Structures are given as structure tokens and as C-alpha cells.
Amino acid sequence: MAVVRVPEAKVALSTASVYPESTAAAFEIAAKLGYDGVEVMVWTDPVSQDVEALKRLADYHGVPILAVHAPCLIITQRVWGTDPWAKLVRARNAADSLGARVVVVHPPFRWQREYARDFLAGIKRMSQETDVRFAVENMFPLRARGRAVTPYAPDWDPTLEEFPDFTIDLSHTSVSQSDAMDMAERMDRRLAHVHIADGIGGPRDEHLVPGRGDQPCAELLETLAANSFDGTIVVEVNTRRAETRAERETDLAEALAFTRLHFVAAADFIAGPGPN
């Protein structure tokens, strides 16, 4: 007979998912809703940049920090300085100190020419120096008036390069109009990290609650479960339109329920002899 097998991977909440609430609020909500941990988005909130403050939050709420998202967004260009390599070193040190397994990093912007030129070799070198996995995330082109412009170098699709580890983001596959299942297959065993979210294929990065768009969120989760995925699955959704904390928690509870429901795999089970 068939039974359901639930793999070991944890389901975490990105602190970005509670914006415009604070990093501290994310720990509180993650604990209340039953998430396994958090991914800290390092951004302009001073608490997100402060390792000791993050440790206190994790201890107080009993919520471990499972990943650190390096400050590589447009709005975080000056967070932890302006040198992109120094940012990654600081993110690695933070992850080591916090007990996180992964640092999420984006491909370089085209104007970061020196950084972009050495990015692949540098990520490989840093990956060999630590147990922390630098998981390079798929991004997307910018589309306007029927044209697509790639702001990343060498490309928004990191699978074109031989990075040791990847993050797949299903809101980003929606914007880039990529086949998420094909991308995950190309990442194969180097897929270390998942940002679960949804989208409807528009030009904006939507980060919808999984199940509310057209991305294969359920299919990806079920495939990962069948392949005994042991990385971290992070709910990274946009709740800015929530008018109250209760509305935000409802969305985040739905996202967690969706993820847990579909992150299962069928397994054959042969029952032994029953009682006499």
C-alpha cells in the first residue's frame, strides 16, 4: 500500500515576507504560525544587519535562522558597505555565527564590472573555504514596450554558469517566463535553496502566495520531496497589501499550509504480518 513520506527539509519564513513590518516582527510571526525557522533578508532595517540582535531574537522566540540573504538589492547597495565581495564575506561570517546553512546571493549588476568578471571564480573559491553554501538565485530581465533588458551579468539565469549551488525563486521564473521545472532540473543536485512564491507571468516581481498564480509550485514541491531534497524551503511572499497584522498572518499561514501539504512524496509501504 502507498503511504506519504515527508522529507527532512525545513520550511522557513523570509523576513521580507512581513514588510513593511520589521525583522523582529518576522520572528514573532514565524514562531506563532509554526515555521521551522527564518531567512534573514539583510536590508535597511538595522536589526537585520546586527548579528547579536538577530541571535537574541532567535533565542527569545525559539526560531532558528536557517539562511541569510546577502544585501544585493538595488535598495541595499550601501548596506554593509559598497564592496560586493566584502558584503559576501560579512554575510558568510553572519551565517557562521548564526548557525545558518546558506547565503543567498544575486548575480552581479552589469555596472559592477569587476565584480561580475570575477563572480564565478570568487563564488567557487568562497564555497571551498566554508561549509556555508553560496546559493546563486535566478533573477529576471526587465521588460517594457515589448523589449527585454538584462540588468545582470553575465545573465539573469545563473544555470548558464557552473556555480556550486543555486536558489530557485518561482516568482522570478514567472517574471522571466521560464519553465520552472526545467530550471530546477538543470540545477539538479546543486539546488540548495528554494524561494516558494507564485506569479502570473507579468512584468513585475509579484511574490504571490503559492497557489494564487500559474507557477508549478505544487509540482516543484512534490518533485523535490520525491528526490529527498534536504535544503531549505523559504516562503518569500509579498504581504504589503495586508491592512492588518491578522491579514498578513492569514496569508503567511496559507503559504505555510500550501508548502507543507505539497512537500510530500508517495512511498511504497509493505505491511508486516498482523496480529494473530
N, C-alpha and C positions, 0 to 999 in steps of 0.2 A: 504494500500500500504506500501511497505518497504522503510525505509529511513536509512541513515547511522548515527550512533551515535559515536561521538568522546569522549572518557573518559577524565578525568581531568589530568592524569599523564603527567609529563613534560618529554621532551627529551633533554638530556644533552650531552655535549662533554667531554670525558675524556681528560685531559691534556696529557696523554700518547699517544693519537692518533696523536699528531703533532711531536713526536720525529723523528729526532734529533733537531727539533726546541724547543724553550724554553716554560716554563709555561706561560710567558707573551704572547707569540705568540698564545697560545691556546685561551686566552680570546679574542684577536683581531679577530681570525678566527671564533670563536663561534658567536661573535656579527655580523660579516659580513654575515655569512651564515644563521642566524636566529635561532640558537639553543636557547632553553629556559634557559640554564644555563650551568655550567661546573661541572665536578667531578675533584677535585684536587688529582692527584697522588703525594703523598709526596715521593720525591726521592732525588737524589743528587743535583738537581738544588736548589740553596739556596732560591730562591723566593718561591718555593713550600713549604718550611719549615717555612716561615715567615708570620705569621698571618696578621700583619699590611700591608705588601706589597700586600698580596692577597686581603685585603679589598680595597686598593687603586685601584687595577686592576679591581675588580668587580664594584666599583663605577664609574671609568673612562669609562669603556666600557658598563655599564648598563647591566651586565651579572651576575646574582646571582650564588653563589656557593651552589649547591644542595647536594653535598656529598663530603666526604673526604676519600681517600683510605689510610689507615694506612701503614707505611713503613715496610712491612713484606716480601719483596722480598729478594732474595739472595744478590742483589747488594745494598740493603738498610739496611743491618744488623747493621750498625753503625749510621744510620740517627736517630736523636733524642735519642741518647744513645744506649746501648746494652740490657737494661732490657725490655723485651717484654711487661710487664704489664705497665711500665712507658710510653712506646710508645702509648699504647691504651688510657691511661689517657690523654696524651697530644693530641692525635687525637680527643678524646671526647671534650676536652676544646676548641680545634680549631674549631670543628664543632659548638659548642655552640656559640662561638664568631662570627663565620662567618654566622650563620643562616642556617647551613646545617642540614638536617634531618637524615642522615645516615653516619655511619663509616663502610667502607668495610674492612673486615679482613680475612686473610687466616688461615686455620688450622695450628697448630704448626708443625715445622720440627721435625723429630724423635730425633735429637740430643738435642732439647730443652726439656729435660725430665721433669723437674719440672714444667715448663710452660704447657706442654702437659697434665700432670697429673691433673692439676687444671683448665684446659681451660674451660670445660663445666660449672663448678660451677662459675668460675670467670666471664664468659660472662653473665651468668644469673644474677649474683649479680650486675654487672655494668649496665645491662639493666634496673634493678629496681631503679637505682639511678639517671636516667636521661631520658629525652624524646628522646634523640638520639638513633636510632636503630643500634645495632651492627649486621650487616648482614654478616654472615659467608659464604664465597664463595666456590663453588665446584672447586676442582683442578683436578689433573690427575696423573696417575702413569708415571714413566719414562720407556720407552720401548727400548730395544736393544737386538739384536741377539735372538729374539723370547721370551725374558723374560721381565716381568714387575716388577718393583721395586717401592714400595710406599715410598716416602720420607716424608710423613706426618703422624702424629699421632693424633688419632688412625687410620685415613684413609683419603684419598683424597675426599671421598664423605661425606659431613657433614650431610646428611639426615639420616645417621646411628645413629646420636645423637639427643637429644631433644633441639636443640638450639631455642631461641625465634624467630630469624629472619635469613633469608637467602638471599644471592645473587646468581643468576644463570648466568653462563657465557657460551655462546654457542660455543665459540672457545674451551673452556675446555671440554665440553661434546664431542666435536669432537675428541680431543686427547685421551680422556678416552674411546671413542667408546661407550658412554652411550646413552640411549634413553632420549633425552632432554625433550620430552613431559611427559614421565613417571616421570622424576625427578621433573619437575615443579609441577606435580600433587601431588607428595609426599610432596613437600614443602607447597603446598596448601596456606592457608591464611598467613603463615609465610614468604612467598615470598615477600620481601620488596623492592627488587632492581634487576635490570636486566642489564647485560653487553651484548649488542647486537653486535654480530660479527659472523663470519662463519668459516668453515674449511672443509677439505676434508678427515678427518679421519686419517691423517698421524701422525707420532710420535712427530712432533713439534707443538708448540702452534702458530697457524698461524694468527689468528685475521684478517681474510679477511673481506672485505666489505660485509655486509649481502646481500645474493642473489648470491654470487660468489662461494659458496661451496655447501655442501649437507645437512647442518643442517636445521631443520624446523623453520627457522627464521620467515617466514611469518605466519605459523600456530601458533607459540607461541604468536606472537603479536596479532593476531586475537582472540585467546583464552583469552588472558589477557584482551583485550578490552571487550569481551563478559562478562567477570567476573568483570567488573568495577574496574580493577586494578588501585590503586591510589598511587603506589610507583613512582620511577624514572627509566626511561629507558635511559641507558648511551651507547652512541656509543663509543666502545673501539676497534679500529681497528689499524692495522699496516700500516703506510704510509712511512716507511723508504725508500722504493724504488722510491718514487717520486723524480724526479730530480729538480723540481722547486716548488715554493710556489703554482703556478697555478695548477700544477698536484695534489698536496696534497689537495687543496681546492676542486678540482673536485671530488676526492674520498670521501671526507667528506660531500660534498653536495649530492652525490649519496646515501651515507649511511643514511643521514637525510631524504631524499625523500623516500627511501625504508621504513624506520621506520614509518614515518607519513602515508604513503599510506596504510600500513597493520595494523596499530594500530587503527582500526575502528571496529565497531560491527553493525550488522544489527539490526534494531529496528522496531517494528510494529508501524505504524502511521495511525490513523484513522482521516480522514479529517472531519471537521465540515461542516455544511451547507454552500453552496456557496452563492454568492450574488444573489438577486432576479433578 
